[in-house]
Amino acid sequence: MLSLSYTTELARLYRIEHSGNIEQYIATTPETRSICNDPNVAGVEYTDKLQRACASVLQAIPLEATEDSSVVVNILRGGLNYGLRNALAEAYHWNRHTTCFISAQRARNSQNSEDWHITENAYRKVYLPRHSSLFIGDVVATGTSLRYALNELIAAAKYANSELQDIVFFTIGGANAAKILEDVDTECRRNFASYRRTVLIFFEGCFGVPTPESKLSIRLTGTDLIREGAEMAPEFIESQYLNPAYPIERCTIYDAGSRAFFVREYAHDVMNYWKQVLDFAERGVTYSAYLQERFSTLDASRFGEVSLREVALKQIIAMTKLIN
């Protein structure tokens, strides 16, 4: 259940009432609705919009962090997308807040969708003041990278005799983010006497992550973030009706790293999905039938007469333009 907690002209935050010991919100902004709906938003446009969304949320929600205690943690490379260093400067007119970096790239050990491990974790530059409020952004599906990074930060804080006070985490992600932050909140309260709060902000929804048992014709298990069965902001749900392609995208974000930093690879990924959808359409699958699979609670009649083939062709053409 959601309740509207904070609202400005640029952002609305809904409190998730069943959020346990941590504060959980679903935030909606024009920028993140655009990102989560339209895969054409890529490259610099994508990261600029995500940074503005983070700044809008920071201006809307009251936090206790100060300029000198605030530390932006970039989990490479996806964390760079959120632009939190600049978002804090924009929201609060700060200049002296600290930024640090941790590399944590996940990979599968096997075909098991739950069997992930961390690779490429050699690079780190971590600076923590005496009292630290951490600001972090990353996409979370399995949460493997997030769990690793937070464990490393707790260890670094203990080694440096730094008191962690707050963790504010922004994500386009799923429920594993909450599970991990619940564990981390418990660990922080056990180790840091002045620890105050953990705040988790989902942009647009707490999305599902498919498993091998998920009844989806096309899916990347342990990776995709899907609308079906998700808890979402009312504004985001309503925005699905703006374009029949929006609610049937394979993933809410696709690969966040390549979407920002290697757009051609990202566009190939999206285009390959829509080629599969085109194949379904040419074998007789209707738009309403495919919508029922991808987002069953939407009212298909509000879209009118829609050709799944035409929707797929438009998306393929759009991704071709990104590649070329």
C-alpha positions as CSV (number, residue, x, y, z in Angstrom):
1,M,0.0,0.0,0.0
2,L,1.3,3.5,-0.9
3,S,0.6,6.8,0.8
4,L,1.6,10.2,-0.6
5,S,4.2,11.6,1.7
6,Y,6.0,14.5,-0.1
7,T,5.1,16.5,-3.2
8,T,6.6,19.3,-5.1
9,E,6.1,20.6,-8.7
10,L,8.9,18.3,-9.8
11,A,8.5,15.1,-7.8
12,R,6.0,13.1,-5.7
13,L,7.1,10.5,-3.2
14,Y,4.8,7.7,-2.0
15,R,5.7,5.9,1.2
16,I,5.6,2.1,1.0
17,E,3.7,1.2,4.2
18,H,5.0,-2.3,4.6
19,S,8.6,-1.1,4.6
20,G,9.9,-2.7,7.8
21,N,12.7,-1.0,9.6
22,I,13.8,1.1,6.7
23,E,12.0,4.0,5.0
24,Q,10.9,3.0,1.5
25,Y,9.4,5.4,-1.1
26,I,8.4,5.2,-4.7
27,A,9.3,8.5,-6.3
28,T,7.9,9.7,-9.6
29,T,9.3,12.5,-11.8
30,P,8.8,13.5,-15.4
31,E,12.4,12.5,-16.1
32,T,12.2,9.0,-14.7
33,R,8.9,8.3,-16.3
34,S,10.6,9.2,-19.6
35,I,13.6,7.0,-18.8
36,C,11.5,4.0,-17.7
37,N,9.1,4.2,-20.6
38,D,11.1,5.2,-23.6
39,P,14.3,3.3,-24.6
40,N,15.2,6.1,-27.0
41,V,16.3,8.1,-23.9
42,A,20.0,7.1,-23.9
43,G,23.5,8.4,-23.6
44,V,24.0,11.8,-22.1
45,E,20.3,12.6,-22.3
46,Y,19.6,9.6,-20.0
47,T,22.2,10.5,-17.4
48,D,21.2,14.2,-17.4
49,K,17.6,13.3,-16.8
50,L,18.4,10.8,-14.0
51,Q,20.5,13.4,-12.3
52,R,17.7,16.0,-12.4
53,A,15.3,13.4,-11.0
54,C,17.6,12.7,-8.1
55,A,18.0,16.5,-7.4
56,S,14.2,16.9,-7.5
57,V,13.7,14.1,-4.9
58,L,16.5,15.5,-2.7
59,Q,14.6,18.8,-2.7
60,A,11.4,17.1,-1.8
61,I,12.4,14.8,1.1
62,P,13.8,16.1,4.4
63,L,17.2,14.6,5.3
64,E,19.5,15.2,8.2
65,A,22.8,15.0,6.3
66,T,25.2,18.0,6.2
67,E,27.6,19.1,3.5
68,D,30.7,17.9,5.4
69,S,29.2,14.6,6.4
70,S,27.8,13.6,3.0
71,V,29.6,11.0,0.9
72,V,28.5,10.1,-2.6
73,V,29.4,6.4,-3.3
74,N,29.7,5.5,-7.0
75,I,29.4,1.7,-7.6
76,L,31.1,1.5,-11.0
77,R,29.8,1.8,-13.5
78,G,26.1,1.9,-13.1
79,G,26.2,4.3,-10.1
80,L,27.7,7.0,-12.2
81,N,24.4,7.3,-14.1
82,Y,22.6,8.9,-11.1
83,G,24.9,11.9,-11.0
84,L,24.5,12.3,-7.2
85,R,27.5,14.5,-6.7
86,N,25.9,17.1,-9.0
87,A,22.4,16.4,-7.8
88,L,23.4,17.2,-4.2
89,A,25.0,20.4,-5.4
90,E,21.9,21.4,-7.4
91,A,19.5,20.5,-4.5
92,Y,21.4,22.0,-1.6
93,H,24.0,24.3,-3.2
94,W,26.8,22.3,-1.7
95,N,30.3,22.2,-3.0
96,R,32.5,20.3,-0.4
97,H,30.7,17.0,-0.2
98,T,32.9,13.9,-0.7
99,T,32.8,11.4,-3.5
100,C,34.2,7.9,-3.5
101,F,34.3,4.9,-5.9
102,I,34.0,1.1,-5.7
103,S,34.1,-1.3,-8.6
104,A,31.8,-4.3,-8.4
105,Q,30.8,-6.1,-11.6
106,R,28.6,-9.1,-11.2
107,A,28.7,-12.3,-13.4
108,R,27.0,-15.7,-13.3
109,N,28.8,-18.8,-12.1
110,S,26.4,-21.0,-14.0
111,Q,23.0,-20.9,-15.9
112,N,21.3,-20.7,-12.5
113,S,19.6,-17.2,-12.4
114,E,20.5,-16.9,-8.7
115,D,24.1,-17.9,-9.0
116,W,26.0,-14.6,-9.2
117,H,29.5,-13.6,-8.1
118,I,31.5,-10.4,-8.1
119,T,34.2,-9.7,-10.6
120,E,36.3,-6.6,-11.5
121,N,36.3,-5.4,-7.9
122,A,39.9,-4.2,-7.7
123,Y,39.4,-0.4,-8.0
124,R,38.4,1.7,-5.1
125,K,38.9,5.1,-3.7
126,V,37.0,5.5,-0.4
127,Y,37.1,8.6,1.8
128,L,35.0,8.7,4.9
129,P,34.8,11.7,7.3
130,R,34.4,11.2,11.0
131,H,30.6,11.1,10.6
132,S,29.3,9.9,7.3
133,S,26.0,10.0,5.4
134,L,26.1,7.8,2.3
135,F,24.3,8.7,-0.9
136,I,24.2,5.9,-3.4
137,G,22.5,5.1,-6.7
138,D,22.4,1.9,-8.7
139,V,20.1,-0.4,-10.6
140,V,19.2,-3.4,-8.5
141,A,18.0,-6.7,-9.9
142,T,19.6,-9.5,-7.9
143,G,21.4,-7.0,-5.7
144,T,24.8,-8.8,-5.8
145,S,26.8,-5.7,-6.5
146,L,24.9,-3.6,-3.9
147,R,25.4,-6.2,-1.2
148,Y,29.1,-6.4,-1.9
149,A,29.6,-2.6,-2.0
150,L,27.7,-2.0,1.2
151,N,29.7,-4.7,3.0
152,E,32.9,-3.1,1.8
153,L,31.8,0.3,3.0
154,I,30.9,-0.9,6.5
155,A,34.3,-2.5,6.7
156,A,36.0,0.7,5.5
157,A,34.1,2.8,8.0
158,K,35.0,0.5,10.9
159,Y,38.7,0.6,9.8
160,A,38.7,4.4,9.5
161,N,36.8,4.8,12.8
162,S,34.1,6.6,10.9
163,E,30.5,6.6,12.3
164,L,28.0,5.9,9.6
165,Q,24.8,7.9,10.3
166,D,22.6,7.5,7.2
167,I,22.3,5.6,4.0
168,V,20.2,7.1,1.2
169,F,19.8,4.8,-1.8
170,F,18.3,5.6,-5.1
171,T,17.4,2.9,-7.5
172,I,15.5,1.8,-10.6
173,G,15.2,-1.7,-9.2
174,G,13.3,-4.5,-7.5
175,A,12.6,-5.9,-4.1
176,N,16.0,-7.3,-3.5
177,A,17.2,-3.7,-2.8
178,A,14.9,-3.6,0.3
179,K,16.0,-7.0,1.5
180,I,19.7,-6.0,1.3
181,L,19.2,-2.6,2.9
182,E,17.2,-4.2,5.8
183,D,20.2,-6.4,6.5
184,V,22.6,-3.5,6.2
185,D,20.4,-1.3,8.5
186,T,20.6,-4.0,11.2
187,E,24.4,-4.2,10.7
188,C,24.8,-0.4,10.9
189,R,22.8,-0.1,14.1
190,R,24.9,-2.9,15.6
191,N,28.2,-1.3,14.7
192,F,27.6,2.5,14.7
193,A,26.1,4.1,17.8
194,S,25.0,7.3,16.0
195,Y,23.3,5.5,13.1
196,R,20.0,7.2,12.3
197,R,18.1,5.9,9.3
198,T,18.2,4.0,6.0
199,V,16.1,5.6,3.1
200,L,15.4,3.6,0.0
201,I,13.9,5.5,-3.0
202,F,12.6,3.5,-5.9
203,F,12.1,5.5,-9.1
204,E,8.6,4.8,-10.5
205,G,8.1,1.4,-9.0
206,C,9.5,-1.6,-7.1
207,F,9.7,-3.8,-10.2
208,G,9.7,-7.5,-10.6
209,V,12.7,-9.6,-11.6
210,P,11.9,-12.7,-13.7
211,T,12.9,-16.2,-12.7
212,P,12.9,-19.4,-14.8
213,E,9.4,-20.0,-13.6
214,S,8.1,-16.6,-14.8
215,K,5.3,-16.8,-17.4
216,L,6.9,-14.5,-19.9
217,S,7.7,-15.4,-23.5
218,I,10.8,-13.2,-23.5
219,R,12.9,-12.6,-20.3
220,L,16.4,-12.3,-19.0
221,T,16.2,-14.0,-15.6
222,G,17.9,-12.2,-12.8
223,T,18.4,-9.1,-14.9
224,D,15.2,-7.7,-16.3
225,L,13.0,-5.3,-14.3
226,I,9.4,-6.0,-15.3
227,R,6.1,-4.2,-14.7
228,E,3.8,-7.2,-14.3
229,G,3.0,-7.6,-10.6
230,A,5.1,-4.6,-9.6
231,E,4.1,-1.9,-7.1
232,M,4.2,1.4,-9.0
233,A,3.5,5.1,-8.7
234,P,0.0,6.0,-10.0
235,E,1.5,8.6,-12.4
236,F,3.7,5.9,-13.9
237,I,0.8,3.5,-14.4
238,E,-1.2,6.2,-16.1
239,S,1.8,7.1,-18.4
240,Q,1.7,3.7,-19.9
241,Y,-1.3,4.7,-22.0
242,L,0.7,7.4,-23.8
243,N,2.4,4.9,-26.1
244,P,1.4,1.2,-26.7
245,A,5.1,0.3,-26.7
246,Y,5.7,1.5,-23.1
247,P,4.0,-1.3,-21.2
248,I,5.4,-4.2,-23.3
249,E,9.1,-3.3,-23.1
250,R,11.2,-6.3,-22.0
251,C,12.8,-4.3,-19.2
252,T,12.2,-1.0,-17.5
253,I,15.8,0.1,-17.9
254,Y,17.6,-2.6,-19.9
255,D,21.4,-2.5,-19.3
256,A,22.0,0.7,-17.4
257,G,25.8,0.9,-18.1
258,S,25.6,0.5,-21.8
259,R,22.6,2.7,-22.0
260,A,24.7,5.5,-20.7
261,F,28.2,4.7,-22.0
262,F,28.0,2.3,-25.0
263,V,24.8,3.3,-26.7
264,R,25.2,1.1,-29.8
265,E,25.5,-2.0,-27.7
266,Y,22.4,-1.0,-25.7
267,A,20.4,-0.2,-28.9
268,H,21.3,-3.7,-30.3
269,D,19.9,-5.3,-27.1
270,V,16.6,-3.4,-27.3
271,M,16.3,-3.9,-31.0
272,N,16.9,-7.7,-30.7
273,Y,14.0,-7.8,-28.2
274,W,11.6,-6.0,-30.6
275,K,12.7,-8.3,-33.5
276,Q,11.4,-11.2,-31.3
277,V,8.2,-9.3,-30.7
278,L,7.8,-8.8,-34.4
279,D,8.2,-12.5,-35.0
280,F,5.4,-13.1,-32.5
281,A,3.2,-10.6,-34.3
282,E,3.8,-12.2,-37.7
283,R,2.8,-15.6,-36.2
284,G,-0.5,-14.1,-35.1
285,V,0.0,-12.8,-31.6
286,T,-2.2,-9.7,-31.0
287,Y,-1.3,-6.6,-29.1
288,S,-3.9,-7.2,-26.4
289,A,-2.7,-10.8,-25.8
290,Y,0.9,-9.7,-25.5
291,L,-0.1,-6.8,-23.2
292,Q,-1.9,-9.3,-21.0
293,E,1.4,-11.1,-20.5
294,R,3.5,-8.1,-19.9
295,F,1.1,-5.8,-17.9
296,S,-2.1,-7.6,-17.2
297,T,-3.8,-4.9,-15.1
298,L,-3.9,-2.3,-17.8
299,D,-7.1,-1.6,-19.7
300,A,-6.3,-2.7,-23.3
301,S,-9.4,-1.0,-24.6
302,R,-7.8,2.4,-23.8
303,F,-5.2,1.9,-26.5
304,G,-7.9,1.3,-29.2
305,E,-7.0,-0.8,-32.2
306,V,-3.2,-1.5,-32.0
307,S,-1.1,-3.6,-34.4
308,L,1.6,-5.4,-32.5
309,R,3.5,-5.6,-35.7
310,E,3.5,-1.9,-36.3
311,V,4.5,-1.2,-32.7
312,A,7.5,-3.5,-33.0
313,L,8.5,-2.1,-36.4
314,K,8.5,1.5,-35.0
315,Q,10.8,0.5,-32.1
316,I,13.2,-1.4,-34.4
317,I,13.4,1.7,-36.6
318,A,14.1,3.9,-33.6
319,M,16.9,1.7,-32.3
320,T,18.4,1.5,-35.8
321,K,18.7,5.3,-35.7
322,L,20.5,5.1,-32.4
323,I,22.9,2.6,-33.8
324,N,23.6,4.6,-37.0
